[in-house]
């Protein structure tokens, strides 16, 4: 897995998308604005038609890499069923449509502690996923540290394969060996992606190792929104991502 480097300069606006790119896209905060609750997300009207155009122009070298389960990604992007990784890589749909799933569930103690905390603080939201759990505190930002410490304290001493990972107003208990960097590495071995220039776009802390891996592999990363990043480039928000992706699709179509 790539080590996320520090960045000393401000990331700049990205260049155009290369014709030989392999494009990796986060979902929440990148393709769609973040909502108060995961189920409240509304996908902008440009997303599906633009991804259809890019998938065609890139000859299938386009994948969604998300913390959401694959079933949710597919529901939001109907009728598309793209190569994709769900739950940060617990689930991965290959270019041939087959799905590989890493076995394992978070320790029962972590799930029990999260449930007890949600019972005491109804503003919190517990989301269970294949191979992970997420404790959302967007409706009560002041409870963020309590959520983090509760999950950390609930991990048994021998649960060394599990970590508490931060996100946008969420902490997730996920397997240590699952990451978006490893997802990118795996996709780059598939025929549709192999030999292409990886371009990774994401907004969250969990996207940083994917960004770093893309850059270590000769491509580039794009950070969406504010905050420290390893990416060399930045876009302001999902609307700016949409403008950049639509311009990329236009350019690739003209060159076809």
C-alpha positions, 0 to 999 in steps of 0.5 A: 500500500502506498504511504500517504505523503505530505503536501507542501504546496496548494493543490492546483486545478487538474489537467484534462483527463488523458485518453489512456486514463483509468478513472477511479471515483469516490461516491459521497462528496465526490459524485453526489453531495453529502446528505445528513443521512446516507439514505438521503443522498440525491444523485445529480442529473449529470452523473449517470449520463456522464459516467456512461459516456466516460465508460465508453470513451475509456473502454471500460476503465472506470470504477466507483470506489466507495465506503457504501455497499455495492447494492447501494451504489448500484441503486443510486447509479441505475441502470449502470453496473460499473466495476466497483468496490464497496465498503472500501474494498470489502466487496469488489465487482470485477470487469467481468461482473463477478463479485469478490467479497472479503470474509469477516465482520467487526468484533461483536463488542464494537457493534454492541458499544455502538448500539448502546451509544445510539440508544443514549444519543438518538442524534447518532446513526449506526450503519451496519455494512458487509465487513464494517460498521459506521457510526455517523454523528453529523447531526451532533458534531459535538459527539464526534470524540465520544464516538471515536473513543467508544469504538476504540475502547470497544475493540478487544486487545486481540482485534489487531486486524480492525481499526477505527477510521475517520470520515466526514462526521463518521467513524468506521470500524473496518478491517486493517488490510482493506483499503482503497489503495489495494482496490486500485492495485487490484483493478490495475491488474485487470485487462480493461485497466492494465497499462493505463494512467490511474486518476483517482478522485475523492473527498475523504480521509479514506480516499487519501491512500487511493490518491497516493497509490494513483500518484505512485503508479504514475497517475494523479489524484484530485481532492474534492473540497477543503482539507489536507491532502496528498493530491496534486490537484483539487476541485471545490465540490461535486458540482466542480467534479461534474463540470470537469468530468463533463468537459473530459467526456466532451474532449474524449468524444471529440477525439474519438 
